[in-house]
Every structure is written in structure tokens, then in C-alpha cells.
Amino acid sequence: MQQRLISLRQPPIKFAHRGARAQARENTLDAFALALRLGATGLETDVWLTSDGIPVLDHDGLLRSGLRRRKIGTFLHQDLPPHIPTLQELYRNCGNKFELSIDVKDPLAFESIINTSREFEAESKLWLCHEDWRLAAQWRDSTSARLVNSTRLRLMKDGPERRAAELSDAGVDAVNLHHTDWTGGLTTLFHRFGRYCIAWDAQHERVISDLVRMGVDAIHSDHVDRLHEGFDQADR
């Protein structure tokens, strides 16, 4: 059994991936509200800008238009399907008490994300994720949100210790890896540099329990109930 290590974040965050997508249509207000009712302490989503500058929540940012798919950025907000919510609607419907992890697929959306979060006094609960840590580092002086490098262990060509040092020096707060990349040794390494450790695609109780025992600081799952069970197993 994995030795129990202490997380930097106490307690670790239970992120509902695209809302409670195992029970409701992903990235909808219903899915987000359900996830919070089920006890998730964080929500995860992706943000894109419409052509009129409105930040909206959708996974791949593509919509079918006739026989082809078009980028959300080519649509006016008023022309989007009604199930796609705005970031403002998320806060208006769900409040501001939860942590919010945003995959910033369109870097041009950064300013709108920050402005909207400030409107609802939620900036301190933002986790802004991008695969390019150098790009994320450019946001440091503009926000108090936590910045996250979403990547894979195999892509750290100079090794995880070098990456941890780079993130620390650049003010990028966390690293987000697939759950299969994490070990207790790796969380200890990143924690030594004061960086949070986040795991994604954790869909089974045993996986979630092991991650908690490794000292991971936040876990993304489609299943809020399994997050609860996995956390409980880690404490037994």
C-alpha cells in the first residue's frame, strides 16, 4: 500500500471534470450545479471566446454548422446553442464558493476570464491551466489566480526536477499530470519546490485513493461519488 504523504493543499480539491458529466450533459449549468450538490469542491471546464468577446464553456470549441464544424470564435454569442453557458452564467447560477479549474484553450480569453472572476469575487479560487508553462508564466503579474502547467511526465525533456525549479522561478503554482504519471516520489519532489500536484482522469476509487495517499493536492474525475469513496478509502 502507498505510504500516506501529506498534501500541500488541505484538504485536496475534488474537481468535477466538466461538471458531473457521468450523470449530466458535460459543460452545462445542470452538470455544474449537480456536481456541487453531490459535494464536489471544485469544477473543471474549458473556456473559449466568441467573436463578440464572450467567454463560454465548451470542451473542444467546435460546433457543427451545416456539413462542417466551425470554431466557437467565429460565432456571435447569441448564435450559440442554448446549452453552452457563459462564464458569467456559471458564477451567477452556482455562486463563487467553489474552486474553478479552467483549461485556457484560447489564450485570448485570459483577460475576459480574469475580469469575469473579479466581477464575482472569485479570482482567488481560479486555477488557470495551459500546456505551455512559459505562456502561463506571462500571466503571473496580471492575476492572483493559481497558474497550472498541464503536461505529461514524458514531455519533461530535462526531467521533473528541472521543471519543478522552472515553475517555481516563473511563479507557476502547479503541475497537472495524468494520474498514471504520479508517484509518491514525484509529489514529494514538486512539493519540495512549493508546487501543487494535480491529477486528471482519475475514474476509479482505488486510483483516487492511491493519489490521495501520494499527497496529490487536487484530483479531476467524471464521478463525484467515486471521488468521495476514494478519499474515504485513503483515510482507512
C-alpha positions, 0 to 999 in steps of 0.5 A, spaced: 500 500 500 502 507 498 505 510 504 500 516 506 504 523 504 501 529 506 498 534 501 500 541 500 493 543 499 488 541 505 484 538 504 485 536 496 480 539 491 475 534 488 474 537 481 468 535 477 471 534 470 466 538 466 461 538 471 458 531 473 458 529 466 457 521 468 450 523 470 449 530 466 450 533 459 458 535 460 459 543 460 452 545 462 449 549 468 445 542 470 452 538 470 455 544 474 450 545 479 449 537 480 456 536 481 456 541 487 450 538 490 453 531 490 459 535 494 464 536 489 469 542 491 471 544 485 469 544 477 473 543 471 471 546 464 474 549 458 473 556 456 473 559 449 471 566 446 466 568 441 467 573 436 463 578 440 468 577 446 464 572 450 467 567 454 463 560 454 464 553 456 465 548 451 470 542 451 473 542 444 470 549 441 467 546 435 460 546 433 457 543 427 454 548 422 451 545 416 456 539 413 462 542 417 464 544 424 466 551 425 470 554 431 466 557 437 470 564 435 467 565 429 460 565 432 456 571 435 454 569 442 447 569 441 448 564 435 450 559 440 446 553 442 442 554 448 446 549 452 453 552 452 453 557 458 457 563 459 462 564 464 458 569 467 452 564 467 456 559 471 458 564 477 451 567 477 447 560 477 452 556 482 455 562 486 463 563 487 464 558 493 467 553 489 474 552 486 474 553 478 479 549 474 479 552 467 483 549 461 485 556 457 484 553 450 484 560 447 489 564 450 485 570 448 480 569 453 485 570 459 483 577 460 475 576 459 476 570 464 480 574 469 475 580 469 469 575 469 472 572 476 473 579 479 466 581 477 464 575 482 469 575 487 472 569 485 479 570 482 482 567 488 479 560 487 481 560 479 486 555 477 488 557 470 491 551 466 495 551 459 500 546 456 505 551 455 508 553 462 512 559 459 505 562 456 502 561 463 508 564 466 506 571 462 500 571 466 503 571 473 503 579 474 496 580 471 492 575 476 492 572 483 489 566 480 493 559 481 497 558 474 497 550 472 502 547 467 498 541 464 503 536 461 505 529 461 511 526 465 514 524 458 514 531 455 519 533 461 525 533 456 530 535 462 526 531 467 521 533 473 526 536 477 528 541 472 521 543 471 519 543 478 525 549 479 522 552 472 515 553 475 517 555 481 522 561 478 516 563 473 511 563 479 507 557 476 503 554 482 502 547 479 503 541 475 497 537 472 499 530 470 495 524 468 494 520 474 498 514 471 504 519 471 504 520 479 508 517 484 509 518 491 516 520 489 514 525 484 509 529 489 514 529 494 519 532 489 514 538 486 512 539 493 519 540 495 519 546 490 512 549 493 508 546 487 501 543 487 500 536 484 494 535 480 491 529 477 486 528 471 482 522 469 482 519 475 475 514 474 476 509 479 476 509 487 482 505 488 486 510 483 483 516 487 485 513 493 492 511 491 493 519 489 490 521 495 495 517 499 501 520 494 499 527 497 496 529 490 493 536 492 487 536 487 484 530 483 479 531 476 474 525 475 467 524 471 464 521 478 463 525 484 461 519 488 467 515 486 471 521 488 468 521 495 469 513 496 476 514 494 478 519 499 474 515 504 478 509 502 485 513 503 483 515 510 482 507 512 
